[in-house]
Amino acid sequence: MMHSIPRAIAAALLGALAGAACLVVVHAWNPAIIFEMDRALPAFVTGFYPLERNGQETFVWTAERAEVTLAGLDRRVPWTCSVRFRGARAPQDPQPELVLALDGVRAGAWGGTNEFQDAQVTAPATPLKPGLVLTLISTTTFLPGGADPRRLGVQVDRIVCHPASGIVLPPRRALGAAALPAAFLGAAFGLIGMTAGSAIGAAVVMAIGQAFALVSWSALYGPYPSLVVRLAFWIALAIVACVTLLQSARRELLRNTARFAIAFSAGALYLQLLALLNPSKPLVDALFHAHRFEYVLAGRFYFTQLSTSATPFPYAIGLYLFAAPWAFLTGNHVALLRVIVSAAEVMAGALLYVMVVRAWGQRLVGAVAVALFSLVPVSYGIIGNANMTNAFGQAVSIVTIALVTVLAERLRRVGPFVGVVLLATLGLMCHVSTVVLLTSTLLTIAVLFHWFGGQPLRTAARSVLLVAVAACVLSTVIYWGHFGDVYSAQFARMRAPVSTRPAAGGAASGAVSAPATGEPGAPTLGRSTPPLQQRVGQAVAQTVANIGWPVLLLAIVGAWRLKVEGARDRLGLVIGAWGAVCLAFVAFSVLSPGDRTYQQDASEFIGRVEHATMPAAILLAARGAIWGWRGGVALRFASGALLLAAVFTGIRAWIAWLQ
């Protein structure tokens, strides 16, 4: 690695320049600071109460005094700030007056009404004094009454600050925060042996992504830039440590494709976490999971959650158990869980390379599969919506299937068998859908190994079957078996006459011994059943949206090549098992009777099925892409165009996280 030091220094220097330059360009393109009050406000905005909603309208209440502190704002040009507000008072109450101040100096006052209006002020240029503090003062406040102790000032719908003219630069602190991460990552890419051009190119890509993340929601004015620096440092350190440990264990240098798989996975993780930890990212269900994580940390392991039909079911805690040993690192449990889930997802994708190399010996196919794994839209949807237990469970499932594929003939040994059983058990304790999908996949692999595999795989089939059975038994003993009262109540409910069952949204029948989460039932939705043709069309459209049409087209080519070249090796049979499980459950969801309580259940279930089985499409797509790339000019052009389209599909999904 010593001979890579000059390359690493060059990549670090150019990465730092790229980081600062990209931030300058992106900030100049979009310098406006806009808060639409449709999500939690960043840390440098104080004196505002949490978001409230009235129909489609969102707003926040101010306290008597609220401030927007823009440290380091470029004041070489004037800035115009406007606040859209209303007094929102009852007829008998006097309307407040909103006073706006700039850097502590009163700039104007506006009388409130019950209709939104805009209050606008202009901060003059002060080149020698960067930074701006916009203060909102409500001359009168009121108590809403009841148990609400807040003193409310005015309702704010939007705050906007933008330069009146000219080009402005980002804060100096943000420039440093943009340069250092790209330098860290560029150095890491150079140290692991990537070519100088590849290391610099990868650092530039990271610089572009982090520039958009820093500018989004004006995050560069708060503590987020410091988080970006720490995040890049630890990921860069992990890249170098991973390559060093693997090369030491193997006593030989890694292939370029292996380095690419590690670097791409690390870069994907960095960009994912930039978006997930950005203050612009809505919490969705992340706060819910943080609260359940605190349950587990407090020793409450067995609790339930209400389903959409307002009936309790056991809430799996595998993610929380795995995260518990890391809780000492931070008190921000939302961030901790997001980091763990994203890291697990990316590591699962990296194992596709190992699966392909061990089974097919096609390193380039493995590298492309790792890249495609981070570009599939369904992962962005599930992780972005903070379905953390589901996402973590599917990542553990993929790791389990990868080990089954690689260690198929060695599962007769105690060590590999116990390791895979424990991993599968963790997966089964992560989410209810994982129980169904992982168990079904393992059983299907066992059947396909027995029916279509050679003698070694027929022997391995029994071991895979035992893994599935042992994991089910162990997860039941450890967790699922502790909810006898819940199951009894559900069986009693199913046996009860229809007229005696509680309506959706009502209280669940039967008491449960585990503490309920207290979450309200979902709102009642339409119950009409679309015709079969429409349901099929919706499932196809959803599949295209989940996987992406470029990957699906390449997967069709890959499936054809796999059939032509022989699909009865271990990886081919595992792909067949994933595909069979996907088709079976999607077909069940489409063809099932029309008495489902909520129509969105089928769509959500299809998304979870395709998230769990997407490695089949990815592996086939990678095989199809490389076959086309090695063909004639026309095939190479088509393969390259589809791969490029897959990249743009992933980029669009990532950008959606920042909007």
C-alpha positions as CSV (number, residue, x, y, z in Angstrom):
1,M,0.0,0.0,0.0
2,M,3.0,2.3,0.4
3,H,3.4,2.7,-3.3
4,S,-0.1,4.1,-3.4
5,I,0.6,7.0,-1.2
6,P,1.5,9.5,-4.0
7,R,-1.7,8.5,-5.8
8,A,-3.7,8.9,-2.6
9,I,-2.2,12.4,-2.0
10,A,-3.0,13.5,-5.5
11,A,-6.6,12.2,-5.3
12,A,-7.0,13.9,-1.9
13,L,-5.8,17.2,-3.2
14,L,-7.9,17.1,-6.3
15,G,-10.9,15.8,-4.3
16,A,-10.6,18.7,-1.9
17,L,-10.6,21.2,-4.8
18,A,-13.5,19.4,-6.4
19,G,-15.4,19.4,-3.1
20,A,-15.1,23.2,-2.6
21,A,-15.7,24.0,-6.3
22,C,-18.8,21.8,-6.6
23,L,-20.3,23.5,-3.5
24,V,-19.6,27.0,-4.9
25,V,-21.2,26.1,-8.2
26,V,-24.3,24.4,-6.7
27,H,-24.7,27.1,-4.1
28,A,-24.5,29.9,-6.8
29,W,-27.1,28.0,-8.8
30,N,-29.5,27.8,-5.9
31,P,-28.6,30.3,-3.1
32,A,-32.1,30.9,-1.8
33,I,-32.9,29.8,1.7
34,I,-36.5,28.5,1.8
35,F,-38.4,26.9,4.6
36,E,-41.9,25.7,3.4
37,M,-42.9,24.4,6.9
38,D,-43.7,20.9,5.6
39,R,-41.1,19.2,7.7
40,A,-39.0,19.6,10.9
41,L,-36.9,22.8,10.8
42,P,-33.1,22.6,11.1
43,A,-31.3,23.3,14.3
44,F,-30.3,26.9,13.4
45,V,-34.0,27.9,13.3
46,T,-35.3,28.4,16.8
47,G,-38.5,29.6,18.6
48,F,-40.8,27.6,16.3
49,Y,-43.2,24.9,17.6
50,P,-43.5,21.5,15.7
51,L,-45.2,21.2,12.4
52,E,-49.0,21.3,12.3
53,R,-51.4,20.4,9.5
54,N,-54.9,21.6,8.5
55,G,-56.0,19.5,5.6
56,Q,-53.4,20.0,2.9
57,E,-52.1,23.1,4.6
58,T,-49.0,22.9,6.8
59,F,-47.7,25.6,9.1
60,V,-45.8,26.2,12.4
61,W,-46.6,28.4,15.4
62,T,-44.0,30.8,16.7
63,A,-43.3,31.5,20.3
64,E,-43.1,35.1,21.3
65,R,-39.7,35.3,19.7
66,A,-38.2,33.2,16.9
67,E,-34.9,33.4,15.1
68,V,-33.3,32.2,11.9
69,T,-29.5,32.4,12.4
70,L,-27.6,32.2,9.1
71,A,-24.0,32.0,10.3
72,G,-21.4,32.9,7.6
73,L,-24.0,34.2,5.1
74,D,-22.3,36.1,2.3
75,R,-23.3,39.7,2.9
76,R,-21.4,41.2,0.0
77,V,-24.8,41.8,-1.6
78,P,-28.2,42.8,-0.1
79,W,-30.5,40.0,1.0
80,T,-34.3,40.1,0.8
81,C,-36.2,38.0,3.4
82,S,-40.0,37.4,3.5
83,V,-42.2,35.7,6.0
84,R,-45.7,34.5,5.1
85,F,-47.7,34.6,8.3
86,R,-51.2,35.1,9.8
87,G,-52.4,36.0,13.3
88,A,-55.0,33.1,13.4
89,R,-57.0,34.6,16.3
90,A,-60.6,34.0,17.4
91,P,-62.9,36.9,16.7
92,Q,-62.9,38.1,20.4
93,D,-59.1,38.1,20.6
94,P,-56.9,41.0,19.4
95,Q,-54.6,40.3,16.4
96,P,-50.9,40.4,17.1
97,E,-48.3,42.5,15.3
98,L,-45.3,40.7,13.7
99,V,-42.1,42.6,14.2
100,L,-39.1,41.6,11.9
101,A,-35.6,42.5,13.0
102,L,-32.3,42.0,11.1
103,D,-29.2,41.4,13.3
104,G,-31.2,42.8,16.3
105,V,-32.3,46.0,14.5
106,R,-36.0,46.5,14.0
107,A,-36.8,46.4,10.2
108,G,-40.6,46.7,10.1
109,A,-43.9,45.6,11.7
110,W,-47.1,44.1,10.2
111,G,-50.5,43.7,11.7
112,G,-51.8,40.2,11.7
113,T,-55.1,39.0,10.2
114,N,-56.7,35.6,9.8
115,E,-55.5,35.4,6.2
116,F,-51.9,34.7,5.2
117,Q,-49.9,37.8,4.2
118,D,-46.2,38.4,3.3
119,A,-43.9,40.6,5.4
120,Q,-40.7,41.5,3.6
121,V,-37.5,43.2,4.6
122,T,-34.2,43.8,2.9
123,A,-30.8,43.4,4.7
124,P,-28.2,45.9,3.3
125,A,-24.8,44.6,2.1
126,T,-22.2,44.4,4.9
127,P,-19.1,42.9,3.2
128,L,-17.0,43.0,6.4
129,K,-19.7,41.3,8.6
130,P,-20.9,38.0,7.2
131,G,-23.9,36.2,8.7
132,L,-27.5,37.3,9.3
133,V,-30.0,36.8,12.1
134,L,-33.7,37.2,11.1
135,T,-35.8,37.7,14.2
136,L,-39.6,37.3,14.4
137,I,-41.3,38.9,17.4
138,S,-45.1,38.6,18.1
139,T,-46.3,41.5,20.2
140,T,-49.1,39.4,21.8
141,T,-49.3,35.7,22.5
142,F,-52.1,33.5,23.7
143,L,-52.6,30.1,25.5
144,P,-54.5,27.6,23.3
145,G,-56.1,26.1,26.5
146,G,-56.5,22.6,27.7
147,A,-53.3,20.7,28.5
148,D,-51.4,22.7,25.9
149,P,-49.0,25.1,27.8
150,R,-47.5,26.8,24.8
151,R,-47.7,30.6,24.3
152,L,-48.5,31.0,20.6
153,G,-47.5,34.0,18.5
154,V,-48.3,33.8,14.8
155,Q,-48.7,31.0,12.3
156,V,-45.9,30.9,9.7
157,D,-46.3,29.2,6.3
158,R,-43.0,30.0,4.7
159,I,-39.8,31.9,5.2
160,V,-37.6,32.8,2.2
161,C,-34.3,34.7,2.1
162,H,-32.5,35.2,-1.3
163,P,-29.8,37.6,-2.6
164,A,-31.2,40.7,-4.1
165,S,-28.5,40.6,-6.9
166,G,-25.2,39.1,-7.8
167,I,-23.5,35.7,-7.1
168,V,-23.0,34.7,-3.5
169,L,-20.5,32.3,-2.0
170,P,-21.3,29.6,0.7
171,P,-20.0,30.1,4.2
172,R,-16.3,29.5,4.6
173,R,-16.9,26.8,7.2
174,A,-19.1,25.0,4.7
175,L,-16.3,25.2,2.1
176,G,-14.0,23.5,4.4
177,A,-16.6,20.9,5.2
178,A,-17.0,20.2,1.5
179,A,-13.3,20.0,0.8
180,L,-12.3,17.7,3.7
181,P,-14.8,14.8,3.0
182,A,-13.9,14.6,-0.7
183,A,-10.2,14.7,0.3
184,F,-10.7,11.8,2.8
185,L,-12.6,9.7,0.3
186,G,-10.2,10.5,-2.5
187,A,-7.2,9.4,-0.3
188,A,-9.0,6.2,0.6
189,F,-9.7,5.4,-3.0
190,G,-6.1,6.0,-3.9
191,L,-4.7,4.0,-1.0
192,I,-6.7,0.8,-1.8
193,G,-5.0,0.7,-5.2
194,M,-7.5,2.2,-7.6
195,T,-5.9,4.0,-10.5
196,A,-5.3,7.7,-10.2
197,G,-8.1,8.5,-12.7
198,S,-10.6,6.2,-11.0
199,A,-9.8,7.6,-7.5
200,I,-10.1,11.2,-8.6
201,G,-13.2,10.5,-10.6
202,A,-14.9,8.7,-7.6
203,A,-13.9,11.6,-5.4
204,V,-15.5,14.1,-7.8
205,V,-18.7,12.1,-7.9
206,M,-18.8,12.2,-4.0
207,A,-18.1,15.9,-4.2
208,I,-21.0,16.6,-6.5
209,G,-23.4,14.5,-4.4
210,Q,-22.4,16.1,-1.1
211,A,-22.7,19.6,-2.6
212,F,-26.4,19.0,-3.4
213,A,-26.8,17.5,0.1
214,L,-25.2,20.5,1.8
215,V,-27.3,23.1,-0.1
216,S,-30.6,21.2,0.4
217,W,-32.8,22.7,3.1
218,S,-29.9,25.2,3.6
219,A,-28.2,22.5,5.7
220,L,-24.8,24.2,5.3
221,Y,-25.7,26.9,7.9
222,G,-26.2,24.4,10.7
223,P,-24.3,21.6,12.3
224,Y,-24.8,19.3,9.3
225,P,-21.4,20.2,7.6
226,S,-19.5,18.9,10.6
227,L,-21.5,15.7,10.5
228,V,-20.6,15.3,6.8
229,V,-16.9,15.6,7.7
230,R,-17.1,12.9,10.4
231,L,-19.1,10.6,8.2
232,A,-16.6,10.8,5.3
233,F,-13.7,10.2,7.7
234,W,-15.1,7.0,9.1
235,I,-16.3,5.7,5.8
236,A,-12.8,6.4,4.3
237,L,-11.2,4.6,7.3
238,A,-13.5,1.7,6.8
239,I,-12.6,1.4,3.1
240,V,-8.9,1.2,3.8
241,A,-9.4,-1.1,6.8
242,C,-11.6,-3.5,4.8
243,V,-9.2,-3.8,1.9
244,T,-6.2,-4.2,4.2
245,L,-7.8,-6.9,6.3
246,L,-9.0,-8.8,3.2
247,Q,-5.6,-8.7,1.6
248,S,-3.9,-9.8,4.8
249,A,-6.3,-12.7,5.2
250,R,-5.9,-13.8,1.6
251,R,-2.2,-13.0,1.5
252,E,-2.6,-11.5,-2.0
253,L,-3.8,-8.3,-3.5
254,L,-7.5,-7.9,-4.3
255,R,-8.5,-7.8,-7.9
256,N,-9.6,-4.5,-9.4
257,T,-13.2,-5.7,-9.6
258,A,-13.1,-6.4,-5.9
259,R,-11.7,-3.0,-5.1
260,F,-14.4,-1.5,-7.3
261,A,-17.1,-3.4,-5.4
262,I,-15.8,-2.1,-2.1
263,A,-15.3,1.4,-3.3
264,F,-18.7,1.6,-5.0
265,S,-20.5,0.2,-1.9
266,A,-18.7,2.7,0.4
267,G,-19.6,5.5,-2.0
268,A,-23.2,4.4,-2.1
269,L,-23.3,4.3,1.7
270,Y,-21.9,7.8,1.9
271,L,-24.4,9.3,-0.5
272,Q,-27.3,7.4,1.2
273,L,-26.4,8.7,4.6
274,L,-25.8,12.2,3.3
275,A,-29.5,12.2,2.3
276,L,-30.9,10.3,5.2
277,L,-29.1,12.4,7.8
278,N,-29.8,15.7,6.1
279,P,-32.2,17.9,8.1
280,S,-34.4,18.1,5.0
281,K,-35.2,14.4,5.3
282,P,-38.7,13.9,6.9
283,L,-38.7,11.5,9.9
284,V,-41.7,9.5,8.6
285,D,-41.5,6.4,10.8
286,A,-37.9,7.0,12.0
287,L,-39.0,8.5,15.3
288,F,-41.4,5.6,15.9
289,H,-38.5,3.2,15.5
290,A,-36.3,5.3,17.8
291,H,-39.0,5.0,20.5
292,R,-39.3,1.2,20.1
293,F,-35.5,1.0,20.3
294,E,-35.7,2.8,23.6
295,Y,-38.2,0.2,24.8
296,V,-35.6,-2.5,24.1
297,L,-32.8,-0.5,25.8
298,A,-35.1,-0.3,28.8
299,G,-35.6,-4.0,28.9
300,R,-39.1,-4.2,27.3
301,F,-38.6,-6.9,24.7
302,Y,-42.2,-8.1,24.0
303,F,-44.7,-5.5,22.7
304,T,-47.3,-5.3,20.0
305,Q,-48.3,-3.0,17.2
306,L,-51.7,-2.3,15.7
307,S,-52.2,-3.4,12.1
308,T,-54.3,-1.6,9.6
309,S,-57.3,-3.6,10.7
310,A,-56.7,-2.3,14.3
311,T,-55.7,-5.7,15.6
312,P,-52.5,-6.2,17.6
313,F,-49.6,-8.3,16.3
314,P,-46.1,-8.9,17.8
315,Y,-43.6,-6.3,16.7
316,A,-40.3,-7.8,15.7
317,I,-37.2,-6.4,17.5
318,G,-34.3,-7.9,15.6
319,L,-33.0,-4.5,14.4
320,Y,-33.2,-3.1,17.9
321,L,-31.4,-6.0,19.4
322,F,-28.6,-5.7,16.8
323,A,-28.4,-1.9,17.4
324,A,-28.4,-2.1,21.2
325,P,-24.6,-2.7,21.6
326,W,-23.9,0.5,19.5
327,A,-26.2,2.8,21.5
328,F,-23.3,4.1,23.5
329,L,-22.0,5.9,20.4
330,T,-24.7,8.5,20.3
331,G,-27.9,9.6,21.9
332,N,-29.4,10.3,18.5
333,H,-31.2,7.0,18.0
334,V,-32.8,8.0,14.8
335,A,-29.4,8.6,13.2
336,L,-28.0,5.4,14.7
337,L,-30.8,3.2,13.3
338,R,-30.5,4.9,9.9
339,V,-26.8,4.3,9.8
340,I,-27.1,0.6,10.8
341,V,-29.9,-0.1,8.3
342,S,-28.1,1.6,5.4
343,A,-24.8,-0.1,6.2
344,A,-26.5,-3.5,6.4
345,E,-28.2,-2.9,3.1
346,V,-25.0,-1.9,1.4
347,M,-23.0,-4.8,2.9
348,A,-25.7,-7.2,1.7
349,G,-25.3,-5.8,-1.8
350,A,-21.5,-6.2,-1.7
351,L,-21.9,-9.9,-1.0
352,L,-23.4,-10.3,-4.5
353,Y,-19.9,-10.0,-5.8
354,V,-18.8,-12.9,-3.6
355,M,-21.7,-15.0,-4.7
356,V,-21.0,-14.4,-8.4
357,V,-17.2,-15.0,-8.1
358,R,-17.6,-18.2,-6.1
359,A,-20.3,-19.7,-8.3
360,W,-19.6,-18.3,-11.8
361,G,-16.1,-17.0,-11.6
362,Q,-17.2,-13.9,-13.5
363,R,-15.7,-11.0,-11.6
364,L,-17.0,-8.3,-13.9
365,V,-20.5,-9.6,-13.5
366,G,-20.2,-9.5,-9.8
367,A,-18.9,-5.9,-9.8
368,V,-21.8,-4.7,-12.0
369,A,-24.3,-6.5,-9.7
370,V,-22.9,-4.6,-6.7
371,A,-23.4,-1.3,-8.6
372,L,-26.9,-2.1,-9.8
373,F,-27.9,-3.2,-6.2
374,S,-27.5,0.4,-5.0
375,L,-29.5,1.8,-8.0
376,V,-32.7,-0.1,-7.7
377,P,-35.6,2.3,-6.7
378,V,-37.4,0.0,-4.3
379,S,-34.7,0.2,-1.7
380,Y,-34.9,4.0,-1.8
381,G,-38.7,3.8,-1.2
382,I,-38.5,1.4,1.7
383,I,-35.5,3.0,3.5
384,G,-36.6,6.5,2.7
385,N,-40.0,5.9,4.3
386,A,-38.1,4.6,7.4
387,N,-39.5,1.1,7.2
388,M,-36.4,0.2,9.1
389,T,-37.2,-3.2,10.5
390,N,-38.3,-4.3,7.1
391,A,-35.2,-3.0,5.4
392,F,-32.9,-4.4,8.0
393,G,-34.6,-7.8,7.9
394,Q,-34.3,-8.0,4.1
395,A,-30.6,-7.1,4.3
396,V,-30.1,-9.9,6.8
397,S,-32.0,-12.2,4.6
398,I,-29.8,-11.4,1.6
399,V,-26.7,-12.0,3.7
400,T,-28.2,-15.4,4.8
401,I,-28.9,-16.5,1.3
402,A,-25.5,-15.3,0.2
403,L,-23.8,-17.5,2.8
404,V,-26.1,-20.5,1.9
405,T,-24.9,-20.1,-1.7
406,V,-21.2,-19.8,-0.9
407,L,-21.1,-22.4,1.9
408,A,-23.6,-24.9,0.5
409,E,-21.4,-27.9,0.7
410,R,-19.9,-26.8,4.1
411,L,-23.2,-26.5,5.9
412,R,-22.8,-30.1,7.2
413,R,-20.0,-28.7,9.5
414,V,-21.1,-27.4,12.8
415,G,-19.5,-23.9,12.6
416,P,-21.0,-22.8,9.2
417,F,-24.3,-24.4,10.1
418,V,-24.6,-22.7,13.5
419,G,-23.5,-19.3,12.0
420,V,-26.1,-19.4,9.2
421,V,-28.8,-20.5,11.6
422,L,-28.1,-17.6,14.0
423,L,-28.1,-15.2,11.1
424,A,-31.4,-16.6,9.7
425,T,-32.9,-16.4,13.2
426,L,-31.9,-12.7,13.4
427,G,-33.6,-12.2,10.1
428,L,-36.8,-13.9,11.2
429,M,-36.9,-11.7,14.3
430,C,-36.8,-8.5,12.2
431,H,-40.1,-8.3,10.5
432,V,-43.2,-10.3,9.9
433,S,-42.7,-10.2,6.1
434,T,-39.2,-11.6,6.6
435,V,-40.6,-14.6,8.5
436,V,-42.6,-15.5,5.4
437,L,-40.2,-14.5,2.7
438,L,-36.9,-15.8,4.1
439,T,-38.5,-19.1,5.2
440,S,-40.1,-19.5,1.8
441,T,-36.8,-18.7,0.0
442,L,-34.8,-21.2,2.1
443,L,-37.3,-23.9,1.6
444,T,-37.5,-23.3,-2.2
445,I,-33.7,-23.4,-2.4
446,A,-33.7,-26.7,-0.6
447,V,-36.3,-28.1,-3.1
448,L,-34.4,-26.8,-6.1
449,F,-31.1,-28.1,-4.8
450,H,-32.6,-31.5,-4.3
451,W,-34.5,-31.7,-7.6
452,F,-32.1,-30.0,-10.0
453,G,-28.7,-30.0,-8.3
454,G,-25.9,-32.6,-8.5
455,Q,-25.0,-34.8,-5.7
456,P,-23.2,-32.2,-3.6
457,L,-26.2,-29.9,-3.8
458,R,-28.6,-32.7,-3.0
459,T,-26.7,-33.2,0.2
460,A,-26.7,-29.5,0.8
461,A,-30.5,-29.4,0.3
462,R,-30.9,-31.3,3.6
463,S,-28.7,-28.8,5.4
464,V,-30.6,-25.8,4.0
465,L,-33.8,-27.4,5.1
466,L,-32.4,-27.9,8.6
467,V,-31.3,-24.2,8.6
468,A,-34.8,-23.1,7.9
469,V,-36.4,-25.4,10.5
470,A,-33.8,-24.6,13.1
471,A,-34.1,-20.8,12.6
472,C,-37.9,-21.0,12.8
473,V,-37.8,-23.0,16.0
474,L,-35.1,-20.8,17.6
475,S,-36.9,-17.5,16.7
476,T,-40.1,-18.9,18.1
477,V,-38.5,-19.9,21.4
478,I,-36.7,-16.5,21.7
479,Y,-39.4,-14.2,20.6
480,W,-42.5,-15.2,18.7
481,G,-43.6,-17.8,21.2
482,H,-44.1,-15.2,23.9
483,F,-47.3,-13.9,22.4
484,G,-49.8,-16.7,23.2
485,D,-52.5,-14.3,24.4
486,V,-52.2,-12.3,21.2
487,Y,-52.6,-15.3,19.0
488,S,-55.5,-16.7,21.1
489,A,-57.3,-13.4,20.8
490,Q,-56.9,-13.4,17.0
491,F,-58.1,-17.0,16.7
492,A,-61.1,-16.0,18.8
493,R,-61.7,-13.0,16.6
494,M,-61.6,-15.1,13.4
495,R,-64.0,-17.7,14.8
496,A,-66.5,-15.0,16.1
497,P,-69.5,-14.1,13.9
498,V,-68.9,-11.2,11.6
499,S,-71.4,-9.0,13.4
500,T,-69.5,-9.3,16.7
501,R,-66.1,-8.4,15.2
502,P,-64.8,-4.9,15.9
503,A,-64.9,-2.5,13.0
504,A,-61.6,-1.2,11.6
505,G,-60.3,1.5,13.7
506,G,-62.1,0.2,16.8
507,A,-60.7,-1.6,19.8
508,A,-59.1,-4.9,19.2
509,S,-60.9,-7.9,20.7
510,G,-59.3,-9.7,23.5
511,A,-56.7,-8.4,26.0
512,V,-53.1,-9.0,25.4
513,S,-50.4,-9.5,27.9
514,A,-47.8,-7.5,26.0
515,P,-48.0,-3.7,26.2
516,A,-49.7,-2.2,23.2
517,T,-47.9,0.6,21.4
518,G,-50.9,2.9,21.6
519,E,-50.7,3.7,17.9
520,P,-54.1,4.6,16.4
521,G,-55.6,2.4,13.8
522,A,-55.2,3.4,10.2
523,P,-58.1,5.4,8.6
524,T,-60.7,3.4,6.8
525,L,-60.1,3.3,3.1
526,G,-62.2,2.3,0.1
527,R,-63.1,-1.4,0.0
528,S,-64.1,-1.8,-3.6
529,T,-62.1,-4.4,-5.4
530,P,-60.6,-3.4,-8.8
531,P,-61.1,-6.0,-11.6
532,L,-58.4,-8.6,-12.2
533,Q,-57.1,-6.9,-15.3
534,Q,-56.6,-3.7,-13.5
535,R,-54.9,-5.4,-10.6
536,V,-52.5,-7.2,-13.0
537,G,-51.7,-3.9,-14.7
538,Q,-51.1,-2.2,-11.4
539,A,-48.7,-5.0,-10.3
540,V,-46.7,-4.8,-13.5
541,A,-46.5,-1.0,-13.3
542,Q,-45.4,-1.3,-9.7
543,T,-42.7,-3.9,-10.6
544,V,-41.3,-1.6,-13.3
545,A,-41.3,1.3,-10.8
546,N,-39.7,-0.9,-8.0
547,I,-36.9,-2.5,-10.0
548,G,-36.5,0.0,-12.9
549,W,-37.1,-0.7,-16.5
550,P,-33.4,-0.8,-17.5
551,V,-32.6,-3.5,-14.9
552,L,-35.7,-5.5,-15.9
553,L,-34.7,-5.4,-19.6
554,L,-31.2,-6.5,-18.8
555,A,-32.6,-9.2,-16.5
556,I,-34.6,-10.7,-19.3
557,V,-31.4,-10.9,-21.4
558,G,-29.6,-12.4,-18.4
559,A,-32.3,-15.0,-17.8
560,W,-32.0,-16.1,-21.5
561,R,-28.2,-16.4,-21.3
562,L,-28.4,-18.3,-18.0
563,K,-30.8,-20.8,-19.6
564,V,-28.6,-21.1,-22.7
565,E,-25.4,-21.5,-20.7
566,G,-26.8,-23.7,-18.0
567,A,-28.8,-22.7,-14.9
568,R,-28.4,-25.6,-12.6
569,D,-25.4,-24.4,-10.7
570,R,-25.9,-23.3,-7.1
571,L,-26.3,-19.6,-7.9
572,G,-28.6,-20.3,-10.8
573,L,-30.8,-22.3,-8.5
574,V,-30.8,-19.6,-5.8
575,I,-31.8,-17.1,-8.5
576,G,-34.6,-19.5,-9.5
577,A,-35.7,-19.7,-5.8
578,W,-35.8,-15.9,-5.4
579,G,-37.8,-15.7,-8.7
580,A,-40.2,-18.4,-7.8
581,V,-40.9,-16.8,-4.4
582,C,-41.4,-13.4,-6.0
583,L,-43.8,-14.8,-8.7
584,A,-45.8,-16.9,-6.2
585,F,-46.4,-14.1,-3.7
586,V,-47.0,-11.4,-6.3
587,A,-49.5,-13.7,-8.0
588,F,-51.2,-14.4,-4.7
589,S,-51.5,-10.7,-4.0
590,V,-53.0,-10.0,-7.4
591,L,-55.4,-13.1,-7.4
592,S,-56.4,-13.1,-3.8
593,P,-60.1,-12.5,-3.0
594,G,-61.5,-9.0,-2.8
595,D,-62.3,-9.0,0.9
596,R,-59.0,-7.3,1.9
597,T,-59.7,-4.7,4.6
598,Y,-57.4,-2.1,2.9
599,Q,-56.6,-1.8,-0.7
600,Q,-53.0,-0.5,-0.2
601,D,-52.0,-3.7,1.6
602,A,-51.5,-5.6,-1.6
603,S,-49.3,-2.8,-3.0
604,E,-47.2,-2.7,0.2
605,F,-46.8,-6.4,0.2
606,I,-45.7,-6.5,-3.4
607,G,-43.1,-3.9,-2.6
608,R,-41.8,-5.9,0.3
609,V,-41.7,-9.1,-1.8
610,E,-39.8,-7.4,-4.6
611,H,-37.4,-5.8,-2.2
612,A,-36.6,-9.2,-0.7
613,T,-36.1,-10.9,-4.0
614,M,-34.6,-8.1,-6.1
615,P,-31.1,-9.8,-6.1
616,A,-32.5,-12.3,-8.7
617,A,-33.2,-9.5,-11.1
618,I,-29.9,-7.7,-10.3
619,L,-27.8,-10.8,-10.8
620,L,-29.5,-11.6,-14.1
621,A,-29.2,-8.0,-15.2
622,A,-25.5,-7.9,-14.5
623,R,-25.0,-11.1,-16.5
624,G,-27.1,-9.8,-19.4
625,A,-25.2,-6.5,-19.3
626,I,-21.7,-8.1,-19.5
627,W,-22.8,-10.5,-22.2
628,G,-24.0,-7.5,-24.3
629,W,-20.9,-5.5,-23.5
630,R,-18.7,-8.3,-24.8
631,G,-20.8,-8.7,-28.0
632,G,-20.8,-6.6,-31.1
633,V,-20.9,-2.8,-31.4
634,A,-24.7,-2.7,-31.4
635,L,-25.0,-5.0,-28.3
636,R,-22.3,-3.0,-26.5
637,F,-24.1,0.3,-27.2
638,A,-27.4,-1.2,-26.0
639,S,-25.9,-2.6,-22.9
640,G,-24.1,0.6,-22.1
641,A,-27.2,2.7,-22.7
642,L,-29.3,0.5,-20.4
643,L,-26.6,0.6,-17.7
644,L,-26.5,4.4,-18.0
645,A,-30.3,4.5,-17.7
646,A,-30.1,2.4,-14.6
647,V,-27.6,4.9,-13.1
648,F,-30.0,7.8,-13.9
649,T,-32.8,5.9,-12.3
650,G,-30.8,5.6,-9.1
651,I,-29.8,9.2,-9.2
652,R,-33.4,10.3,-9.5
653,A,-34.4,8.2,-6.5
654,W,-31.6,9.7,-4.5
655,I,-32.4,13.2,-5.4
656,A,-36.0,12.6,-4.4
657,W,-34.7,12.0,-0.8
658,L,-33.5,15.6,-0.8
659,Q,-36.7,17.2,-2.0
